[in-house]
Amino acid sequence: QVLLVESGGGLVQAGGSLRLSCAYSGRRTLSDYAMGWFRQAPGKEREFVATISWTGANTDYADSVKGRFSISRDNAKNTAYLQMNSLKSDDTGVYYCAASARFLSARVRGIDYDYWGQGTQVTVSS
């Protein structure tokens, strides 16, 4: 079984920063999975935010967050991170981390992932 637990969400003013963490536990190690972050705003569909490869060598971001968000991972700590800077009200939503054991050229769809966390709320006030 895989358990992903997000933390670090909260209320922040526009222009501020937050760092989300995603703690992994399971029979394998975090290095066996590519990781991703998604978000879902009220009344909207879940959308891709960022993804990082097994070793952290490759990352990809949604256009809406490029230059503001940074995804990283510490396999020794079994934790993935999402650093969010210059936050905007449009960034408000529930943020989910996800793990993928699949060999794919890209992981920007929810169906590309095998396991999901329960989510953490991020609210950006304008």
N, CA, C and O atoms as a Tinker XYZ file with bonds, in Angstrom:
   504  protein
     1  N      0.833000   -1.196000    0.000000    73     2
     2  CA     0.000000    0.000000    0.000000    64     1     3
     3  C      0.868000    1.246000    0.000000    63     2     4     5
     4  O      1.956000    1.263000    0.576000    81     3
     5  N      0.381000    2.270000   -0.642000    73     3     6
     6  CA     1.064000    3.555000   -0.709000    64     5     7
     7  C      0.215000    4.595000    0.000000    63     6     8     9
     8  O     -0.996000    4.679000   -0.206000    81     7
     9  N      0.862000    5.373000    0.826000    73     7    10
    10  CA     0.188000    6.460000    1.505000    64     9    11
    11  C      0.924000    7.754000    1.198000    63    10    12    13
    12  O      2.132000    7.855000    1.407000    81    11
    13  N      0.191000    8.740000    0.702000    73    11    14
    14  CA     0.734000   10.073000    0.433000    64    13    15
    15  C     -0.017000   11.071000    1.309000    63    14    16    17
    16  O     -1.247000   11.106000    1.313000    81    15
    17  N      0.732000   11.875000    2.044000    73    15    18
    18  CA     0.112000   12.836000    2.953000    64    17    19
    19  C      0.669000   14.220000    2.675000    63    18    20    21
    20  O      1.857000   14.479000    2.867000    81    19
    21  N     -0.207000   15.102000    2.221000    73    19    22
    22  CA     0.195000   16.480000    1.957000    64    21    23
    23  C      0.105000   17.331000    3.211000    63    22    24    25
    24  O     -0.701000   17.060000    4.100000    81    23
    25  N      0.925000   18.345000    3.276000    73    23    26
    26  CA     0.885000   19.311000    4.363000    64    25    27
    27  C      1.446000   20.633000    3.865000    63    26    28    29
    28  O      2.057000   20.696000    2.798000    81    27
    29  N      1.233000   21.687000    4.644000    73    27    30
    30  CA     1.805000   22.980000    4.298000    64    29    31
    31  C      0.832000   23.976000    3.701000    63    30    32    33
    32  O      1.192000   25.128000    3.463000    81    31
    33  N     -0.400000   23.544000    3.455000    73    31    34
    34  CA    -1.382000   24.470000    2.935000    64    33    35
    35  C     -1.814000   25.481000    3.984000    63    34    36    37
    36  O     -1.468000   25.372000    5.160000    81    35
    37  N     -2.580000   26.467000    3.531000    73    35    38
    38  CA    -3.061000   27.470000    4.458000    64    37    39
    39  C     -3.558000   28.702000    3.734000    63    38    40    41
    40  O     -3.776000   28.693000    2.523000    81    39
    41  N     -3.731000   29.758000    4.501000    73    39    42
    42  CA    -4.205000   31.039000    3.980000    64    41    43
    43  C     -3.014000   31.978000    3.844000    63    42    44    45
    44  O     -2.231000   32.143000    4.779000    81    43
    45  N     -2.887000   32.586000    2.682000    73    43    46
    46  CA    -1.763000   33.490000    2.425000    64    45    47
    47  C     -2.259000   34.648000    1.575000    63    46    48    49
    48  O     -3.195000   34.495000    0.791000    81    47
    49  N     -1.638000   35.790000    1.730000    73    47    50
    50  CA    -1.995000   36.941000    0.920000    64    49    51
    51  C     -1.379000   36.829000   -0.467000    63    50    52    53
    52  O     -0.347000   36.185000   -0.654000    81    51
    53  N     -2.014000   37.451000   -1.413000    73    51    54
    54  CA    -1.477000   37.476000   -2.772000    64    53    55
    55  C     -0.054000   38.040000   -2.738000    63    54    56    57
    56  O      0.236000   39.019000   -2.050000    81    55
    57  N      0.809000   37.394000   -3.499000    73    55    58
    58  CA     2.215000   37.763000   -3.507000    64    57    59
    59  C      3.059000   36.981000   -2.529000    63    58    60    61
    60  O      4.288000   37.030000   -2.579000    81    59
    61  N      2.410000   36.265000   -1.650000    73    59    62
    62  CA     3.119000   35.492000   -0.645000    64    61    63
    63  C      3.573000   34.137000   -1.166000    63    62    64    65
    64  O      3.435000   33.820000   -2.347000    81    63
    65  N      4.119000   33.348000   -0.244000    73    63    66
    66  CA     4.676000   32.041000   -0.597000    64    65    67
    67  C      4.181000   30.967000    0.360000    63    66    68    69
    68  O      3.845000   31.237000    1.513000    81    67
    69  N      4.146000   29.762000   -0.143000    73    67    70
    70  CA     3.878000   28.572000    0.659000    64    69    71
    71  C      4.738000   27.439000    0.133000    63    70    72    73
    72  O      5.094000   27.408000   -1.045000    81    71
    73  N      5.066000   26.519000    1.008000    73    71    74
    74  CA     5.766000   25.306000    0.596000    64    73    75
    75  C      4.942000   24.104000    1.021000    63    74    76    77
    76  O      4.713000   23.872000    2.208000    81    75
    77  N      4.504000   23.347000    0.032000    73    75    78
    78  CA     3.757000   22.134000    0.298000    64    77    79
    79  C      4.706000   20.950000    0.370000    63    78    80    81
    80  O      5.706000   20.891000   -0.345000    81    79
    81  N      4.379000   20.017000    1.238000    73    79    82
    82  CA     5.144000   18.782000    1.351000    64    81    83
    83  C      4.224000   17.606000    1.102000    63    82    84    85
    84  O      3.025000   17.662000    1.378000    81    83
    85  N      4.802000   16.543000    0.577000    73    83    86
    86  CA     4.069000   15.301000    0.327000    64    85    87
    87  C      4.918000   14.164000    0.875000    63    86    88    89
    88  O      5.942000   13.805000    0.295000    81    87
    89  N      4.489000   13.613000    1.980000    73    87    90
    90  CA     5.229000   12.530000    2.624000    64    89    91
    91  C      4.730000   11.189000    2.116000    63    90    92    93
    92  O      3.531000   10.910000    2.111000    81    91
    93  N      5.685000   10.361000    1.687000    73    91    94
    94  CA     5.366000    9.039000    1.139000    64    93    95
    95  C      5.669000    7.953000    2.158000    63    94    96    97
    96  O      6.661000    8.023000    2.884000    81    95
    97  N      4.807000    6.955000    2.204000    73    95    98
    98  CA     5.115000    5.738000    2.946000    64    97    99
    99  C      4.556000    4.565000    2.164000    63    98   100   101
   100  O      3.512000    4.673000    1.520000    81    99
   101  N      5.259000    3.445000    2.224000    73    99   102
   102  CA     4.867000    2.246000    1.486000    64   101   103
   103  C      5.975000    1.240000    1.469000    63   102   104   105
   104  O      7.041000    1.468000    2.042000    81   103
   105  N      5.736000    0.122000    0.817000    73   103   106
   106  CA     6.709000   -0.970000    0.786000    64   105   107
   107  C      7.920000   -0.589000   -0.057000    63   106   108   109
   108  O      9.037000   -1.009000    0.244000    81   107
   109  N      7.714000    0.194000   -1.101000    73   107   110
   110  CA     8.818000    0.638000   -1.929000    64   109   111
   111  C      9.317000    1.974000   -1.392000    63   110   112   113
   112  O      8.868000    2.441000   -0.345000    81   111
   113  N     10.248000    2.582000   -2.116000    73   111   114
   114  CA    10.733000    3.900000   -1.713000    64   113   115
   115  C     10.236000    4.950000   -2.691000    63   114   116   117
   116  O      9.769000    4.633000   -3.785000    81   115
   117  N     10.345000    6.199000   -2.279000    73   115   118
   118  CA     9.868000    7.276000   -3.134000    64   117   119
   119  C     10.592000    7.291000   -4.471000    63   118   120   121
   120  O     10.020000    7.703000   -5.480000    81   119
   121  N     11.834000    6.851000   -4.490000    73   119   122
   122  CA    12.624000    6.867000   -5.722000    64   121   123
   123  C     12.071000    5.928000   -6.789000    63   122   124   125
   124  O     12.518000    5.971000   -7.936000    81   123
   125  N     11.116000    5.088000   -6.434000    73   123   126
   126  CA    10.468000    4.201000   -7.397000    64   125   127
   127  C      9.320000    4.876000   -8.130000    63   126   128   129
   128  O      8.679000    4.265000   -8.985000    81   127
   129  N      9.061000    6.127000   -7.798000    73   127   130
   130  CA     7.910000    6.833000   -8.365000    64   129   131
   131  C      8.292000    8.210000   -8.888000    63   130   132   133
   132  O      9.077000    8.935000   -8.276000    81   131
   133  N      7.718000    8.549000  -10.031000    73   131   134
   134  CA     7.683000    9.954000  -10.426000    64   133   135
   135  C      6.554000   10.597000   -9.631000    63   134   136   137
   136  O      5.580000    9.941000   -9.263000    81   135
   137  N      6.703000   11.879000   -9.375000    73   135   138
   138  CA     5.729000   12.561000   -8.530000    64   137   139
   139  C      5.100000   13.745000   -9.264000    63   138   140   141
   140  O      5.713000   14.355000  -10.140000    81   139
   141  N      3.887000   14.043000   -8.888000    73   139   142
   142  CA     3.210000   15.176000   -9.497000    64   141   143
   143  C      2.365000   15.924000   -8.482000    63   142   144   145
   144  O      2.008000   15.405000   -7.425000    81   143
   145  N      2.060000   17.158000   -8.840000    73   143   146
   146  CA     1.121000   17.963000   -8.056000    64   145   147
   147  C     -0.014000   18.419000   -8.976000    63   146   148   149
   148  O      0.214000   18.841000  -10.110000    81   147
   149  N     -1.213000   18.324000   -8.469000    73   147   150
   150  CA    -2.406000   18.781000   -9.162000    64   149   151
   151  C     -3.173000   19.693000   -8.212000    63   150   152   153
   152  O     -2.906000   19.717000   -7.010000    81   151
   153  N     -4.113000   20.430000   -8.750000    73   151   154
   154  CA    -4.955000   21.267000   -7.894000    64   153   155
   155  C     -6.371000   21.316000   -8.465000    63   154   156   157
   156  O     -6.599000   21.101000   -9.655000    81   155
   157  N     -7.303000   21.604000   -7.575000    73   155   158
   158  CA    -8.694000   21.721000   -7.982000    64   157   159
   159  C     -9.322000   22.903000   -7.265000    63   158   160   161
   160  O     -9.413000   22.938000   -6.038000    81   159
   161  N     -9.752000   23.867000   -8.062000    73   159   162
   162  CA   -10.433000   25.041000   -7.534000    64   161   163
   163  C    -11.921000   24.744000   -7.435000    63   162   164   165
   164  O    -12.421000   23.862000   -8.132000    81   163
   165  N    -12.630000   25.460000   -6.587000    73   163   166
   166  CA   -14.074000   25.229000   -6.444000    64   165   167
   167  C    -14.798000   25.376000   -7.783000    63   166   168   169
   168  O    -14.634000   26.371000   -8.490000    81   167
   169  N    -15.589000   24.380000   -8.107000    73   167   170
   170  CA   -16.365000   24.428000   -9.332000    64   169   171
   171  C    -15.594000   24.142000  -10.601000    63   170   172   173
   172  O    -16.140000   24.230000  -11.701000    81   171
   173  N    -14.327000   23.799000  -10.452000    73   171   174
   174  CA   -13.494000   23.528000  -11.628000    64   173   175
   175  C    -12.949000   22.112000  -11.587000    63   174   176   177
   176  O    -12.960000   21.450000  -10.550000    81   175
   177  N    -12.470000   21.663000  -12.743000    73   175   178
   178  CA   -11.864000   20.345000  -12.812000    64   177   179
   179  C    -10.444000   20.386000  -12.230000    63   178   180   181
   180  O     -9.796000   21.431000  -12.171000    81   179
   181  N    -10.006000   19.228000  -11.814000    73   179   182
   182  CA    -8.630000   19.105000  -11.345000    64   181   183
   183  C     -7.680000   19.396000  -12.498000    63   182   184   185
   184  O     -7.925000   18.982000  -13.631000    81   183
   185  N     -6.588000   20.115000  -12.206000    73   183   186
   186  CA    -5.637000   20.459000  -13.248000    64   185   187
   187  C     -4.210000   20.162000  -12.806000    63   186   188   189
   188  O     -3.867000   20.201000  -11.625000    81   187
   189  N     -3.409000   19.869000  -13.802000    73   187   190
   190  CA    -1.989000   19.583000  -13.594000    64   189   191
   191  C     -1.259000   20.846000  -13.161000    63   190   192   193
   192  O     -1.539000   21.937000  -13.657000    81   191
   193  N     -0.319000   20.688000  -12.229000    73   191   194
   194  CA     0.499000   21.802000  -11.779000    64   193   195
   195  C      1.976000   21.563000  -12.110000    63   194   196   197
   196  O      2.616000   22.396000  -12.752000    81   195
   197  N      2.510000   20.419000  -11.667000    73   195   198
   198  CA     3.940000   20.173000  -11.862000    64   197   199
   199  C      4.224000   18.688000  -11.701000    63   198   200   201
   200  O      3.476000   17.962000  -11.046000    81   199
   201  N      5.322000   18.250000  -12.312000    73   199   202
   202  CA     5.743000   16.870000  -12.163000    64   201   203
   203  C      7.263000   16.796000  -12.113000    63   202   204   205
   204  O      7.953000   17.672000  -12.635000    81   203
   205  N      7.777000   15.751000  -11.484000    73   203   206
   206  CA     9.209000   15.579000  -11.345000    64   205   207
   207  C      9.533000   14.106000  -11.529000    63   206   208   209
   208  O      8.796000   13.239000  -11.060000    81   207
   209  N     10.634000   13.826000  -12.211000    73   207   210
   210  CA    11.030000   12.453000  -12.501000    64   209   211
   211  C     11.596000   11.780000  -11.252000    63   210   212   213
   212  O     11.756000   12.414000  -10.209000    81   211
   213  N     11.893000   10.493000  -11.374000    73   211   214
   214  CA    12.325000    9.680000  -10.243000    64   213   215
   215  C     13.523000   10.273000   -9.508000    63   214   216   217
   216  O     13.554000   10.312000   -8.278000    81   215
   217  N     14.514000   10.736000  -10.281000    73   215   218
   218  CA    15.724000   11.263000   -9.647000    64   217   219
   219  C     15.666000   12.758000   -9.410000    63   218   220   221
   220  O     16.517000   13.318000   -8.719000    81   219
   221  N     14.662000   13.404000   -9.983000    73   219   222
   222  CA    14.564000   14.855000   -9.884000    64   221   223
   223  C     15.251000   15.584000  -11.024000    63   222   224   225
   224  O     15.282000   16.814000  -11.044000    81   223
   225  N     15.802000   14.837000  -11.972000    73   223   226
   226  CA    16.542000   15.461000  -13.066000    64   225   227
   227  C     15.639000   16.204000  -14.040000    63   226   228   229
   228  O     16.055000   17.171000  -14.678000    81   227
   229  N     14.404000   15.741000  -14.145000    73   227   230
   230  CA    13.473000   16.349000  -15.095000    64   229   231
   231  C     12.219000   16.835000  -14.390000    63   230   232   233
   232  O     11.654000   16.147000  -13.540000    81   231
   233  N     11.796000   18.043000  -14.764000    73   231   234
   234  CA    10.576000   18.616000  -14.218000    64   233   235
   235  C      9.751000   19.231000  -15.347000    63   234   236   237
   236  O     10.266000   19.534000  -16.423000    81   235
   237  N      8.480000   19.403000  -15.081000    73   235   238
   238  CA     7.590000   20.035000  -16.048000    64   237   239
   239  C      6.522000   20.791000  -15.267000    63   238   240   241
   240  O      6.129000   20.382000  -14.175000    81   239
   241  N      6.058000   21.898000  -15.842000    73   239   242
   242  CA     5.112000   22.745000  -15.142000    64   241   243
   243  C      3.979000   23.182000  -16.060000    63   242   244   245
   244  O      4.146000   23.278000  -17.276000    81   243
   245  N      2.842000   23.441000  -15.467000    73   243   246
   246  CA     1.764000   24.088000  -16.195000    64   245   247
   247  C      2.197000   25.510000  -16.515000    63   246   248   249
   248  O      2.922000   26.132000  -15.739000    81   247
   249  N      1.758000   26.019000  -17.645000    73   247   250
   250  CA     2.146000   27.372000  -18.047000    64   249   251
   251  C      1.758000   28.404000  -16.997000    63   250   252   253
   252  O      2.457000   29.399000  -16.808000    81   251
   253  N      0.651000   28.166000  -16.322000    73   251   254
   254  CA     0.132000   29.138000  -15.355000    64   253   255
   255  C      1.026000   29.300000  -14.130000    63   254   256   257
   256  O      0.901000   30.289000  -13.407000    81   255
   257  N      1.931000   28.342000  -13.881000    73   255   258
   258  CA     2.762000   28.414000  -12.685000    64   257   259
   259  C      4.253000   28.515000  -13.001000    63   258   260   261
   260  O      5.068000   28.670000  -12.091000    81   259
   261  N      4.609000   28.431000  -14.259000    73   259   262
   262  CA     6.033000   28.505000  -14.626000    64   261   263
   263  C      6.655000   29.801000  -14.138000    63   262   264   265
   264  O      6.093000   30.886000  -14.285000    81   263
   265  N      7.827000   29.651000  -13.556000    73   263   266
   266  CA     8.523000   30.820000  -13.042000    64   265   267
   267  C      8.113000   31.206000  -11.632000    63   266   268   269
   268  O      8.780000   32.030000  -11.007000    81   267
   269  N      7.039000   30.636000  -11.117000    73   267   270
   270  CA     6.570000   30.943000   -9.767000    64   269   271
   271  C      6.644000   29.731000   -8.847000    63   270   272   273
   272  O      6.950000   29.871000   -7.663000    81   271
   273  N      6.369000   28.549000   -9.377000    73   271   274
   274  CA     6.362000   27.325000   -8.585000    64   273   275
   275  C      7.587000   26.486000   -8.911000    63   274   276   277
   276  O      8.118000   26.534000  -10.020000    81   275
   277  N      8.022000   25.719000   -7.923000    73   275   278
   278  CA     9.152000   24.826000   -8.121000    64   277   279
   279  C      8.883000   23.499000   -7.421000    63   278   280   281
   280  O      8.591000   23.460000   -6.226000    81   279
   281  N      8.985000   22.415000   -8.182000    73   279   282
   282  CA     8.790000   21.085000   -7.615000    64   281   283
   283  C     10.156000   20.468000   -7.325000    63   282   284   285
   284  O     11.099000   20.642000   -8.097000    81   283
   285  N     10.257000   19.759000   -6.229000    73   283   286
   286  CA    11.513000   19.103000   -5.873000    64   285   287
   287  C     11.208000   17.849000   -5.070000    63   286   288   289
   288  O     10.056000   17.582000   -4.728000    81   287
   289  N     12.238000   17.093000   -4.775000    73   287   290
   290  CA    12.046000   15.878000   -4.004000    64   289   291
   291  C     13.302000   15.557000   -3.229000    63   290   292   293
   292  O     14.408000   15.912000   -3.638000    81   291
   293  N     13.128000   14.886000   -2.115000    73   291   294
   294  CA    14.230000   14.380000   -1.315000    64   293   295
   295  C     13.947000   12.902000   -1.092000    63   294   296   297
   296  O     13.216000   12.532000   -0.174000    81   295
   297  N     14.526000   12.069000   -1.932000    73   295   298
   298  CA    14.230000   10.638000   -1.856000    64   297   299
   299  C     14.694000   10.021000   -0.532000    63   298   300   301
   300  O     14.103000    9.052000   -0.056000    81   299
   301  N     15.735000   10.574000    0.049000    73   299   302
   302  CA    16.209000   10.058000    1.332000    64   301   303
   303  C     15.182000   10.283000    2.437000    63   302   304   305
   304  O     15.114000    9.525000    3.404000    81   303
   305  N     14.381000   11.342000    2.276000    73   303   306
   306  CA    13.350000   11.653000    3.263000    64   305   307
   307  C     11.972000   11.188000    2.822000    63   306   308   309
   308  O     10.982000   11.396000    3.523000    81   307
   309  N     11.913000   10.550000    1.641000    73   307   310
   310  CA    10.626000   10.086000    1.100000    64   309   311
   311  C      9.594000   11.215000    1.043000    63   310   312   313
   312  O      8.428000   11.031000    1.391000    81   311
   313  N     10.047000   12.369000    0.601000    73   311   314
   314  CA     9.184000   13.537000    0.572000    64   313   315
   315  C      9.370000   14.321000   -0.723000    63   314   316   317
   316  O     10.488000   14.518000   -1.199000    81   315
   317  N      8.254000   14.757000   -1.270000    73   315   318
   318  CA     8.258000   15.666000   -2.415000    64   317   319
   319  C      7.730000   17.024000   -1.956000    63   318   320   321
   320  O      6.997000   17.132000   -0.972000    81   319
   321  N      8.127000   18.056000   -2.703000    73   319   322
   322  CA     7.772000   19.408000   -2.293000    64   321   323
   323  C      7.237000   20.216000   -3.475000    63   322   324   325
   324  O      7.509000   19.917000   -4.637000    81   323
   325  N      6.475000   21.237000   -3.138000    73   323   326
   326  CA     6.058000   22.222000   -4.124000    64   325   327
   327  C      6.219000   23.596000   -3.480000    63   326   328   329
   328  O      5.451000   23.980000   -2.598000    81   327
   329  N      7.235000   24.328000   -3.939000    73   327   330
   330  CA     7.455000   25.687000   -3.472000    64   329   331
   331  C      6.647000   26.624000   -4.345000    63   330   332   333
   332  O      6.789000   26.629000   -5.568000    81   331
   333  N      5.800000   27.415000   -3.711000    73   331   334
   334  CA     4.904000   28.302000   -4.454000    64   333   335
   335  C      5.204000   29.741000   -4.059000    63   334   336   337
   336  O      5.037000   30.131000   -2.904000    81   335
   337  N      5.645000   30.513000   -5.027000    73   335   338
   338  CA     5.959000   31.921000   -4.800000    64   337   339
   339  C      5.043000   32.821000   -5.624000    63   338   340   341
   340  O      4.390000   32.370000   -6.565000    81   339
   341  N      5.007000   34.079000   -5.262000    73   339   342
   342  CA     4.194000   35.061000   -5.996000    64   341   343
   343  C      2.770000   34.550000   -6.198000    63   342   344   345
   344  O      2.232000   34.594000   -7.304000    81   343
   345  N      2.187000   34.078000   -5.139000    73   343   346
   346  CA     0.860000   33.461000   -5.240000    64   345   347
   347  C     -0.199000   34.465000   -5.653000    63   346   348   349
   348  O     -0.160000   35.640000   -5.286000    81   347
   349  N     -1.143000   33.962000   -6.428000    73   347   350
   350  CA    -2.249000   34.762000   -6.921000    64   349   351
   351  C     -3.554000   34.141000   -6.440000    63   350   352   353
   352  O     -3.582000   32.984000   -6.020000    81   351
   353  N     -4.629000   34.910000   -6.502000    73   351   354
   354  CA    -5.927000   34.383000   -6.079000    64   353   355
   355  C     -6.346000   33.190000   -6.931000    63   354   356   357
   356  O     -7.055000   32.306000   -6.452000    81   355
   357  N     -5.915000   33.158000   -8.185000    73   355   358
   358  CA    -6.229000   32.035000   -9.071000    64   357   359
   359  C     -5.555000   30.742000   -8.647000    63   358   360   361
   360  O     -5.910000   29.668000   -9.134000    81   359
   361  N     -4.586000   30.833000   -7.743000    73   359   362
   362  CA    -3.908000   29.625000   -7.258000    64   361   363
   363  C     -4.691000   28.936000   -6.137000    63   362   364   365
   364  O     -4.309000   27.859000   -5.679000    81   363
   365  N     -5.770000   29.551000   -5.706000    73   363   366
   366  CA    -6.588000   28.963000   -4.638000    64   365   367
   367  C     -7.171000   27.630000   -5.070000    63   366   368   369
   368  O     -7.655000   27.485000   -6.193000    81   367
   369  N     -7.122000   26.665000   -4.174000    73   367   370
   370  CA    -7.699000   25.361000   -4.450000    64   369   371
   371  C     -7.140000   24.300000   -3.518000    63   370   372   373
   372  O     -6.322000   24.580000   -2.642000    81   371
   373  N     -7.594000   23.098000   -3.725000    73   371   374
   374  CA    -7.053000   21.956000   -2.992000    64   373   375
   375  C     -5.920000   21.373000   -3.828000    63   374   376   377
   376  O     -6.096000   21.076000   -5.009000    81   375
   377  N     -4.785000   21.216000   -3.218000    73   375   378
   378  CA    -3.598000   20.708000   -3.890000    64   377   379
   379  C     -3.370000   19.246000   -3.510000    63   378   380   381
   380  O     -3.382000   18.875000   -2.337000    81   379
   381  N     -3.164000   18.436000   -4.540000    73   379   382
   382  CA    -2.961000   17.002000   -4.359000    64   381   383
   383  C     -1.607000   16.587000   -4.887000    63   382   384   385
   384  O     -1.186000   17.036000   -5.953000    81   383
   385  N     -0.924000   15.734000   -4.148000    73   383   386
   386  CA     0.263000   15.109000   -4.718000    64   385   387
   387  C     -0.122000   13.713000   -5.204000    63   386   388   389
   388  O     -1.077000   13.103000   -4.724000    81   387
   389  N      0.651000   13.234000   -6.167000    73   387   390
   390  CA     0.364000   11.945000   -6.778000    64   389   391
   391  C      1.664000   11.263000   -7.133000    63   390   392   393
   392  O      2.678000   11.917000   -7.377000    81   391
   393  N      1.625000    9.934000   -7.162000    73   391   394
   394  CA     2.796000    9.129000   -7.477000    64   393   395
   395  C      2.511000    8.232000   -8.668000    63   394   396   397
   396  O      1.429000    7.660000   -8.797000    81   395
   397  N      3.515000    8.121000   -9.540000    73   395   398
   398  CA     3.367000    7.305000  -10.738000    64   397   399
   399  C      4.539000    6.349000  -10.867000    63   398   400   401
   400  O      5.700000    6.752000  -10.804000    81   399
   401  N      4.209000    5.051000  -11.053000    73   399   402
   402  CA     5.247000    4.040000  -11.259000    64   401   403
   403  C      5.398000    3.698000  -12.735000    63   402   404   405
   404  O      6.107000    2.753000  -13.080000    81   403
   405  N      4.752000    4.442000  -13.594000    73   403   406
   406  CA     4.705000    4.098000  -15.018000    64   405   407
   407  C      5.849000    4.750000  -15.799000    63   406   408   409
   408  O      6.323000    5.831000  -15.450000    81   407
   409  N      6.268000    4.086000  -16.831000    73   407   410
   410  CA     7.289000    4.632000  -17.721000    64   409   411
   411  C      6.599000    5.410000  -18.832000    63   410   412   413
   412  O      6.158000    4.839000  -19.830000    81   411
   413  N      6.513000    6.707000  -18.646000    73   411   414
   414  CA     5.817000    7.562000  -19.583000    64   413   415
   415  C      6.719000    8.714000  -19.987000    63   414   416   417
   416  O      7.603000    9.117000  -19.231000    81   415
   417  N      6.494000    9.238000  -21.171000    73   415   418
   418  CA     7.279000   10.384000  -21.618000    64   417   419
   419  C      6.787000   11.679000  -20.982000    63   418   420   421
   420  O      7.521000   12.663000  -20.900000    81   419
   421  N      5.550000   11.662000  -20.539000    73   419   422
   422  CA     4.988000   12.847000  -19.890000    64   421   423
   423  C      3.965000   12.390000  -18.861000    63   422   424   425
   424  O      3.354000   11.332000  -19.012000    81   423
   425  N      3.784000   13.171000  -17.840000    73   423   426
   426  CA     2.798000   12.851000  -16.793000    64   425   427
   427  C      2.056000   14.119000  -16.424000    63   426   428   429
   428  O      2.296000   14.705000  -15.369000    81   427
   429  N      1.167000   14.534000  -17.285000    73   427   430
   430  CA     0.412000   15.758000  -17.022000    64   429   431
   431  C     -1.072000   15.486000  -16.867000    63   430   432   433
   432  O     -1.856000   16.416000  -16.680000    81   431
   433  N     -1.466000   14.227000  -16.942000    73   431   434
   434  CA    -2.869000   13.853000  -16.785000    64   433   435
   435  C     -3.037000   13.076000  -15.488000    63   434   436   437
   436  O     -2.137000   12.366000  -15.041000    81   435
   437  N     -4.208000   13.230000  -14.904000    73   435   438
   438  CA    -4.467000   12.498000  -13.679000    64   437   439
   439  C     -4.356000   11.001000  -13.847000    63   438   440   441
   440  O     -3.924000   10.300000  -12.932000    81   439
   441  N     -4.744000   10.504000  -15.015000    73   439   442
   442  CA    -4.718000    9.066000  -15.253000    64   441   443
   443  C     -3.308000    8.528000  -15.386000    63   442   444   445
   444  O     -3.115000    7.313000  -15.439000    81   443
   445  N     -2.320000    9.403000  -15.441000    73   443   446
   446  CA    -0.931000    8.953000  -15.518000    64   445   447
   447  C     -0.393000    8.533000  -14.150000    63   446   448   449
   448  O      0.716000    8.006000  -14.050000    81   447
   449  N     -1.167000    8.762000  -13.113000    73   447   450
   450  CA    -0.715000    8.521000  -11.752000    64   449   451
   451  C     -1.484000    7.380000  -11.098000    63   450   452   453
   452  O     -2.650000    7.125000  -11.401000    81   451
   453  N     -0.782000    6.703000  -10.187000    73   451   454
   454  CA    -1.344000    5.509000   -9.561000    64   453   455
   455  C     -1.886000    5.758000   -8.161000    63   454   456   457
   456  O     -2.824000    5.094000   -7.721000    81   455
   457  N     -1.293000    6.713000   -7.470000    73   455   458
   458  CA    -1.663000    6.948000   -6.073000    64   457   459
   459  C     -1.819000    8.446000   -5.835000    63   458   460   461
   460  O     -1.145000    9.275000   -6.447000    81   459
   461  N     -2.739000    8.760000   -4.919000    73   459   462
   462  CA    -3.064000   10.151000   -4.629000    64   461   463
   463  C     -3.126000   10.397000   -3.127000    63   462   464   465
   464  O     -3.489000    9.518000   -2.345000    81   463
   465  N     -2.758000   11.623000   -2.748000    73   463   466
   466  CA    -2.951000   12.042000   -1.380000    64   465   467
   467  C     -4.364000   12.577000   -1.180000    63   466   468   469
   468  O     -5.168000   12.612000   -2.111000    81   467
   469  N     -4.652000   12.990000    0.043000    73   467   470
   470  CA    -5.992000   13.459000    0.379000    64   469   471
   471  C     -6.185000   14.938000    0.089000    63   470   472   473
   472  O     -7.312000   15.432000    0.088000    81   471
   473  N     -5.086000   15.646000   -0.157000    73   471   474
   474  CA    -5.173000   17.053000   -0.517000    64   473   475
   475  C     -4.950000   17.995000    0.639000    63   474   476   477
   476  O     -5.191000   17.650000    1.796000    81   475
   477  N     -4.483000   19.195000    0.316000    73   475   478
   478  CA    -4.307000   20.248000    1.304000    64   477   479
   479  C     -4.818000   21.555000    0.705000    63   478   480   481
   480  O     -4.549000   21.861000   -0.456000    81   479
   481  N     -5.547000   22.310000    1.493000    73   479   482
   482  CA    -6.192000   23.531000    0.997000    64   481   483
   483  C     -5.201000   24.689000    0.971000    63   482   484   485
   484  O     -4.471000   24.940000    1.930000    81   483
   485  N     -5.203000   25.381000   -0.161000    73   483   486
   486  CA    -4.431000   26.615000   -0.303000    64   485   487
   487  C     -5.412000   27.725000   -0.656000    63   486   488   489
   488  O     -6.148000   27.628000   -1.638000    81   487
   489  N     -5.414000   28.762000    0.139000    73   487   490
   490  CA    -6.297000   29.898000   -0.111000    64   489   491
   491  C     -5.458000   31.164000   -0.198000    63   490   492   493
   492  O     -4.719000   31.507000    0.725000    81   491
   493  N     -5.588000   31.850000   -1.325000    73   491   494
   494  CA    -4.826000   33.080000   -1.546000    64   493   495
   495  C     -5.810000   34.237000   -1.536000    63   494   496   497
   496  O     -6.716000   34.301000   -2.367000    81   495
   497  N     -5.630000   35.140000   -0.601000    73   495   498
   498  CA    -6.516000   36.293000   -0.498000    64   497   499
   499  C     -5.934000   37.468000   -1.282000    63   498   500   501
   500  O     -4.729000   37.721000   -1.260000    81   499
   501  N     -6.814000   38.167000   -1.963000    73   499   502
   502  CA    -6.347000   39.281000   -2.796000    64   501   503
   503  C     -6.471000   40.597000   -2.058000    63   502   504
   504  O     -6.126000   41.646000   -2.603000    81   503
